Amino acid sequence: MPYIGNTPALDYISFAVQNFTVTAGTTVYTLDYSVSNENDIALYINSVAQRPGSSFAYSATGTTLTLTSATLATDTMYAVFIGRAVQTVTPAAGSVTNTMLSPSVITGQTAETSIAGADSVLIYDDSASALRKMTKTNLFSGVAVNAPAFFAYPTSNQNFLNNTGTKIVYDQELFDTASCYDPTTNYRFTPNVAGYYHVTASINFSANTTQTRFITIYKNGSGINGQAITQATGPNYINVMTSVLVQMNGTTDYLEAFANQNSGSTLNSGVGSPAYADIFFFGFLARTN
């Protein structure tokens, strides 16, 4: 067989070779390429390999080659720059396999649970037959993924004065995908993505004599959709609910829920078990603009 061991890896690189013009009595020559030390080159004089090292045949640093013995006029000398690639050949299409890639090509080797809008993901461009990168923001631009989305509910009863519109305090979140709902101060939903949102609000009122209970969804401080129920007798608590599909600009628009009643006295809301079963406020992105 022509060789022992693995096939020499000569397909993608070759080594730089420098042939010197030798002059008699010379110990210092200039290299074509800078090197760290003499071990970066293999030096041959009269086709005989020389031992590297200042105590032996030669030393080298930068582009300076220093011989321990001066050359003769009849000498021939050349150097091989070990490991220096002077030609790069593009691998054939489809020739790079998984086993050729380092395990560290993908940092961490673990799946991400979430990515920021400015993070890039790889996609395959079918028209160009090429991989391309795109930010998460651009990737999902124009694609409705039902987010932002939230679901909030109250943790305690709330009093509602007669004929007085009162904002409903939904102070606990079951989920809030983009932290767009405020459960502590304003109890409002301010989405950060423009589009059409499906929103539903619900309230329970304690029963009384003949009364009408109202619930209304407000956009930017004005009512946009509501529901009313009038009932003289009934269960201990009576539920009223409303839903709306509303367009939001994704920056300054916000939504709230208000309730009202005309029983002639103060009524309170009930909190069931679980609390979010009967009184809730939720919404999600139905589609982008």
Secondary structure, 3 states (H helix, E strand, C coil): CCCCCCCCCCCCCCEEEEECCCCCCCCEEEEEEEECCHHHEEEEECCEECCEECCCCEEEEEEEEEECCCCCCCCCEEEEEEEEECCCCCCCCCCCCHHHCCCCCCHHHCCCCCCCCCCEEEEEECCCCEEEEEEHHHHHCCCCCCCCEEEEECCCCCEECCCCCEECCCCEEEEECCCCECCCCCCCECCCCCEEEEEEEEEEEECCCCEEEEEEEEECCEEEEEEEEEECCCCCEEEEEEEEEEEECCCCCCEEEEEEECCCCCEEECCCCCHHHCCCEEEEEEEEC
